[in-house]
Amino acid sequence: MLFVQDPCAEMCVGHCSRCVGTALVPIAVVCMVANVLLLFPDMKSQYLTESHVTREAMWCSGIWASGLLVLVAARGFTTHYEKKGCCYFTAEVLRKLGYTCLAIVAAGLCFVVSGIGLTLGPLCLHNGTEGLKWERPLRQVKSGEKHYLYDTERWASACVEPRGVVIWNIVLFSVLMVASGLELIFCALHLLTAALEFMFGPGFCKNKVVPA
C-alpha cells in the first residue's frame, strides 16, 4: 500500500485562507465606518476640530488596526500563487501564519481600545458642580459604584452636548468590539489550521491510498 498526495490537498490551507480573507473584508469595512462615525458625534465636525472627541475614538484603532491592517492580511490570505513543491508549501504556510499574526494583533488592539472607550464613557460638555466643563462624567470614580452601562437613568442628564453622545458611543464602541472580536475568532481558527498544516505537511487535509 502506498500513500499518494492529492494535488488539491497541497493547497488546503489556501482554501481556508481565502474563505477567512473574504469574510474579513466586510468586517474590516464595518470597523472603519464605526470608527469614522465616532469622530463625528451628532454628525458634526466641530467636536473633532476642537478636540472634544473621546480619546479612544481619536486613536482610530478601528481604521488603521482592525480596518486597514486586517485588510492587508485579508489580501495576503486571498493571494494564491500557482507553484508546487515542498519548499513552496512551507513558505506559503509561513506567509499565511505571518499575516494571521498581524491580523490577530491588530484586531486585538482594536478590541482592547474599544473596550476601554466603552467602559470610561464619552467625552462631553457636562454641567457639574464647577459649571459647564468638558469631561467624562460617566466614568466610574468610586469602587463599587454602579457602572453607567447598567444605570440608564444617568444617560440623558450626563451630557449637555453633543446630543445623544452617550448612546452614540455605546453603540459604535460595541460594534467595534463585536467586529474586532469576530476578526479574532476567524484569525484564531485560521492560525490553528495553518499551524496544523505546517506541522503535518500537505497530507494534513487529504491523502489517497492506492495499491503499491
Phi, psi and chi 1 to 4 in degrees:
 res  aa     phi    psi   chi1   chi2   chi3   chi4
   1 MET       -  146.5  -58.9  -65.7  -74.5      -
   2 LEU  -141.4  135.0  174.5   67.1      -      -
   3 PHE   -88.5  125.1  -77.7  102.4      -      -
   4 VAL  -117.6  128.4  176.0      -      -      -
   5 GLN   -73.5  126.2  177.4   62.8   44.3      -
   6 ASP   -69.6  128.3 -171.4  -30.6      -      -
   7 PRO   -56.8  -33.1  -23.9   33.3      -      -
   8 CYS   -66.8  -30.0  -64.9      -      -      -
   9 ALA   -66.8  -26.2      -      -      -      -
  10 GLU   -61.9  -26.2 -169.9  165.1  -16.6      -
  11 MET  -108.0   24.7  -76.6  -66.1  101.6      -
  12 CYS   -58.0  -46.4  172.1      -      -      -
  13 VAL   -64.3  -27.6   69.5      -      -      -
  14 GLY   -66.3  -41.4      -      -      -      -
  15 HIS   -62.3  -43.6  -66.4  -52.8      -      -
  16 CYS   -62.7  -42.5  175.4      -      -      -
  17 SER   -62.9  -42.2  -64.7      -      -      -
  18 ARG   -65.6  -36.7  -75.2 -170.3  -69.7  -84.8
  19 CYS   -65.1  -45.7  -69.4      -      -      -
  20 VAL   -64.8  -44.6  172.0      -      -      -
  21 GLY   -59.8  -42.2      -      -      -      -
  22 THR   -64.6  -39.5  -57.9      -      -      -
  23 ALA   -69.7  -31.4      -      -      -      -
  24 LEU   -72.8  -27.2  -72.7  176.7      -      -
  25 VAL   -59.3  -55.3  171.2      -      -      -
  26 PRO   -65.0  -31.4   21.0  -31.5      -      -
  27 ILE   -66.8  -41.9  -58.9  175.4      -      -
  28 ALA   -62.9  -38.7      -      -      -      -
  29 VAL   -64.1  -41.1  171.7      -      -      -
  30 VAL   -59.8  -42.4  167.8      -      -      -
  31 CYS   -61.0  -44.4  -73.1      -      -      -
  32 MET   -65.1  -42.5  -70.5 -169.7  -72.8      -
  33 VAL   -64.8  -43.5  170.8      -      -      -
  34 ALA   -62.2  -41.7      -      -      -      -
  35 ASN   -69.0  -39.4 -156.0  141.8      -      -
  36 VAL   -60.6  -43.0  168.5      -      -      -
  37 LEU   -63.9  -34.0  -70.2  174.8      -      -
  38 LEU   -63.4  -25.9  -82.1  168.7      -      -
  39 LEU   -77.2  -11.6  -62.4  174.1      -      -
  40 PHE  -128.7   67.7  -58.6   97.3      -      -
  41 PRO   -60.5  141.4   18.2  -28.9      -      -
  42 ASP    59.7   18.7 -160.0   18.6      -      -
  43 MET    56.7   37.5  -63.2  -57.2  -68.4      -
  44 LYS  -123.5  140.9  -64.9  179.2  180.0  178.0
  45 SER   -86.3  -13.8   60.2      -      -      -
  46 GLN   -62.0  -34.3   69.5 -178.6   72.4      -
  47 TYR   -68.4  -33.9  -57.4  112.2      -      -
  48 LEU   -70.9  -44.5  178.3   60.9      -      -
  49 THR   -67.2  -26.6   56.5      -      -      -
  50 GLU   -95.2    6.5  -64.6  171.0   -1.8      -
  51 SER    60.0   36.2  -61.6      -      -      -
  52 HIS  -106.8   44.9  -69.1  151.9      -      -
  53 VAL  -120.2  143.7  175.5      -      -      -
  54 THR   -49.5  132.9  -53.5      -      -      -
  55 ARG   -54.3  -44.3  178.2 -175.7   57.9 -172.5
  56 GLU   -65.4  -28.5  -69.7   74.2   24.3      -
  57 ALA   -72.2  -37.1      -      -      -      -
  58 MET   -66.3  -26.7  -66.5  -76.7  -75.0      -
  59 TRP   -67.9  -20.3  -70.7  -13.1      -      -
  60 CYS    56.5   37.1  -64.6      -      -      -
  61 SER   -65.8  -25.7   60.1      -      -      -
  62 GLY   -72.9  -21.9      -      -      -      -
  63 ILE   -87.0  -55.5  -63.1  174.6      -      -
  64 TRP   -90.3  -25.6   64.4  -93.5      -      -
  65 ALA   -91.1  -77.2      -      -      -      -
  66 SER   -75.6   -3.5   61.5      -      -      -
  67 GLY   -98.8  -82.8      -      -      -      -
  68 LEU   -66.0  -45.7  -66.7  177.0      -      -
  69 LEU   -64.4  -38.1  -73.4 -179.0      -      -
  70 VAL   -68.2  -35.1  169.6      -      -      -
  71 LEU   -65.2  -37.5  -75.9  177.2      -      -
  72 VAL   -60.8  -45.6  169.6      -      -      -
  73 ALA   -63.9  -40.1      -      -      -      -
  74 ALA   -63.0  -38.6      -      -      -      -
  75 ARG   -65.0  -39.0  178.1  171.0  174.8   77.3
  76 GLY   -63.5  -35.1      -      -      -      -
  77 PHE   -67.2  -39.3  -67.6  159.2      -      -
  78 THR   -86.3  -13.2   55.0      -      -      -
  79 THR   -73.1  132.3  -57.7      -      -      -
  80 HIS  -134.3  132.3  175.0   60.9      -      -
  81 TYR  -111.3  132.0  -58.3  100.7      -      -
  82 GLU   -82.6   75.7  -65.2  -66.2  -21.4      -
  83 LYS  -131.4  158.8  -65.0 -178.7 -179.8  179.0
  84 LYS  -125.6  167.2  -56.6  -67.9 -178.2 -178.7
  85 GLY   116.9  155.0      -      -      -      -
  86 CYS   -65.6  -43.3 -178.8      -      -      -
  87 CYS   -64.6  -40.9  -68.5      -      -      -
  88 TYR   -65.3  -40.9  165.3   71.6      -      -
  89 PHE   -58.4  -45.8  173.1   80.2      -      -
  90 THR   -62.7  -44.3  -57.4      -      -      -
  91 ALA   -63.9  -38.3      -      -      -      -
  92 GLU   -64.8  -43.6 -179.1   72.8    1.8      -
  93 VAL   -66.2  -42.1  174.2      -      -      -
  94 LEU   -63.3  -37.7  -72.1  174.8      -      -
  95 ARG   -63.1  -44.2 -176.3  176.9   70.5   87.4
  96 LYS   -66.6  -36.0  -62.1  -66.7  175.2   61.8
  97 LEU   -63.0  -40.8  -78.0  170.9      -      -
  98 GLY   -62.3  -45.3      -      -      -      -
  99 TYR   -63.9  -37.4  -81.1  121.6      -      -
 100 THR   -64.5  -43.5  -54.4      -      -      -
 101 CYS   -63.1  -39.4  -68.5      -      -      -
 102 LEU   -60.1  -46.4  171.7   66.9      -      -
 103 ALA   -65.8  -38.7      -      -      -      -
 104 ILE   -64.2  -45.0  -72.8  175.6      -      -
 105 VAL   -63.5  -44.3  170.9      -      -      -
 106 ALA   -64.7  -48.0      -      -      -      -
 107 ALA   -66.5  -38.4      -      -      -      -
 108 GLY   -63.7  -39.6      -      -      -      -
 109 LEU   -63.1  -45.8  176.3   64.3      -      -
 110 CYS   -62.5  -40.4  179.5      -      -      -
 111 PHE   -61.1  -44.6 -175.2   85.8      -      -
 112 VAL   -67.4  -46.7  171.7      -      -      -
 113 VAL   -61.8  -42.3  170.1      -      -      -
 114 SER   -65.5  -38.1  -59.1      -      -      -
 115 GLY   -62.8  -39.4      -      -      -      -
 116 ILE   -65.7  -44.9  -65.9  172.9      -      -
 117 GLY   -61.1  -39.8      -      -      -      -
 118 LEU   -68.5  -38.3 -177.7   62.7      -      -
 119 THR   -70.3  -41.5  -59.6      -      -      -
 120 LEU   -80.6  -18.8  -62.8 -178.1      -      -
 121 GLY    84.8  173.6      -      -      -      -
 122 PRO   -80.3  158.0   31.5  -35.8      -      -
 123 LEU   -88.7  127.1  173.7   68.0      -      -
 124 CYS  -155.8  170.4   64.3      -      -      -
 125 LEU   -81.6  113.8 -173.4   62.2      -      -
 126 HIS  -113.7  136.8  174.7   62.2      -      -
 127 ASN   -95.8   88.8 -170.5    7.8      -      -
 128 GLY  -104.3 -160.7      -      -      -      -
 129 THR   -66.5  -24.7   54.9      -      -      -
 130 GLU   -97.0   14.5  -59.9  176.9    1.6      -
 131 GLY    89.3 -163.9      -      -      -      -
 132 LEU   -70.7  128.3  -68.7  172.9      -      -
 133 LYS  -153.8  140.5 -178.0  179.5  179.3 -178.5
 134 TRP   -80.4  116.8  -74.1   94.0      -      -
 135 GLU  -159.7 -175.0   58.1 -176.0   -5.1      -
 136 ARG  -111.0   85.4  -56.5 -179.3   88.7  160.1
 137 PRO   -68.9  -20.2   26.6  -35.5      -      -
 138 LEU   -92.5    1.7  -62.9  174.8      -      -
 139 ARG   -65.0  135.3 -177.5  173.6 -177.3  171.5
 140 GLN   -72.5  118.3 -168.2  172.3   18.7      -
 141 VAL  -100.0  -46.5  178.6      -      -      -
 142 LYS   -98.5  142.4  -60.0  176.8 -178.1  178.0
 143 SER   -67.1  132.8  178.2      -      -      -
 144 GLY    89.2   -5.5      -      -      -      -
 145 GLU   -69.4  140.5 -178.0 -177.9   10.0      -
 146 LYS   -64.5  128.2 -171.1  175.9 -177.8 -179.8
 147 HIS   -69.3  144.5 -161.7  -85.5      -      -
 148 TYR   -62.3  -26.5   83.1   94.0      -      -
 149 LEU   -63.2  -25.8  -70.3  174.2      -      -
 150 TYR  -104.0    7.0  -51.9  104.4      -      -
 151 ASP  -128.6   75.4 -170.9    3.9      -      -
 152 THR   -65.9  -17.9   55.9      -      -      -
 153 GLU   -66.3  -22.5  -66.1  179.9   -2.9      -
 154 ARG   -81.8  -16.4  -63.7  171.3   57.2 -167.3
 155 TRP   -63.0  -46.9  -64.3    4.1      -      -
 156 ALA   -67.3  -36.8      -      -      -      -
 157 SER   -93.7   -5.4   59.5      -      -      -
 158 ALA   -71.2  -39.3      -      -      -      -
 159 CYS  -124.5  132.8  -60.6      -      -      -
 160 VAL   -78.4  -44.9  176.0      -      -      -
 161 GLU  -153.6  157.5   61.3  172.3  -57.3      -
 162 PRO   -65.6  153.6  -16.9   30.9      -      -
 163 ARG   -67.7  130.8 -177.0 -179.7   57.8 -176.9
 164 GLY    66.3   22.7      -      -      -      -
 165 VAL   -68.4  -27.3   68.3      -      -      -
 166 VAL   -64.5  -52.6  178.4      -      -      -
 167 ILE   -65.5  -37.9  -63.1  178.3      -      -
 168 TRP   -54.8  -50.3 -174.3  -96.1      -      -
 169 ASN   -67.6  -41.7  -90.4   35.6      -      -
 170 ILE   -61.2  -47.9  -70.2  174.4      -      -
 171 VAL   -65.0  -49.1  170.6      -      -      -
 172 LEU   -72.5  -38.7  -67.1  175.4      -      -
 173 PHE   -67.6  -33.7  -86.6  126.5      -      -
 174 SER   -65.6  -41.6  -63.2      -      -      -
 175 VAL   -60.4  -43.3  168.1      -      -      -
 176 LEU   -62.2  -41.0  -82.7  174.1      -      -
 177 MET   -66.3  -43.8  -71.7 -169.3   70.8      -
 178 VAL   -65.1  -45.3  170.9      -      -      -
 179 ALA   -65.4  -47.3      -      -      -      -
 180 SER   -68.1  -30.6   56.4      -      -      -
 181 GLY   -64.5  -40.9      -      -      -      -
 182 LEU   -63.2  -40.8  -75.3  174.3      -      -
 183 GLU   -59.9  -41.8  -69.9  175.4  -18.5      -
 184 LEU   -62.3  -42.2  -76.5  171.3      -      -
 185 ILE   -64.5  -48.6  -68.0  171.7      -      -
 186 PHE   -59.3  -44.5  -80.6  124.5      -      -
 187 CYS   -70.9  -35.0  -69.3      -      -      -
 188 ALA   -65.5  -41.5      -      -      -      -
 189 LEU   -64.8  -40.2  -68.2  173.6      -      -
 190 HIS   -67.7  -37.1 -178.6 -101.7      -      -
 191 LEU   -61.4  -41.8 -178.5   65.3      -      -
 192 LEU   -63.2  -45.8  176.0   62.2      -      -
 193 THR   -61.9  -46.2  -57.6      -      -      -
 194 ALA   -66.0  -37.0      -      -      -      -
 195 ALA   -66.1  -42.6      -      -      -      -
 196 LEU   -64.4  -39.8  -69.4  173.3      -      -
 197 GLU   -62.1  -40.8 -172.5   84.9   -4.7      -
 198 PHE   -67.0  -39.5  179.5   73.5      -      -
 199 MET   -73.6  -39.5  -71.3 -171.9  -68.7      -
 200 PHE  -101.6   -6.3  -64.5  105.8      -      -
 201 GLY    82.1 -176.4      -      -      -      -
 202 PRO   -58.1  -26.9  -22.7   33.6      -      -
 203 GLY   -72.8   -0.5      -      -      -      -
 204 PHE   -61.2  -34.7  168.9   70.0      -      -
 205 CYS   -84.5  -46.9  -63.9      -      -      -
 206 LYS  -162.0  133.1 -178.3 -180.0  179.2 -178.1
 207 ASN  -127.3  151.7  -77.6  -61.5      -      -
 208 LYS  -113.3  138.6  -71.8 -175.6  177.7  179.7
 209 VAL  -105.8  121.3 -178.4      -      -      -
 210 VAL  -126.8  157.4  -60.9      -      -      -
 211 PRO   -60.9  144.3  -20.9   32.2      -      -
 212 ALA   -69.6      -      -      -      -      -
